[in-house]
Amino acid sequence: PYHYLPLKAAAGCLTWLVSFGMALAAEKGVHTRVSFVEELATPGNRRRMRIAADVGFLLFAGFSLVVGLVVFAASLGDAGNRASPVIYAAIPLGSALTIYRLAARLRAAFGEGKG
């Protein structure tokens, strides 16, 4: 019965790393960016491209939050598997943190006039 524990541990670590890595990428602004296309654009278009990428990533994070909540709620009903809620809690937590960080970036972009 314990042969699946290494798989669950690896899946759990990967889920937590990806979820919070997404939030870190959002904070640093290194997500969904194609640098060679950005370098070809004028400075005004670069700002628009960054804002569009942030908004797109924000929509994706919102979708991930909803799906993560559904998956987490479903994992709570699995009484035979106590590790699942711990693993799947990372998805809505990481998505919420990503939304928070992206919202802060967008506020700064619109408030200060830079992206």
Secondary structure, DSSP 4 states (H G I P E B T S, - for coil): --TTHHHHHHHHHHHHHHHHHHHHHHHHT-SS--HHHHHHS-HHHHHHHHHHHHHHHHHHHHHHHHHHHHHHHHHHT-TT-SHHHHHHTHHHHHHHHHHHHHHHHHHHHHHHS--
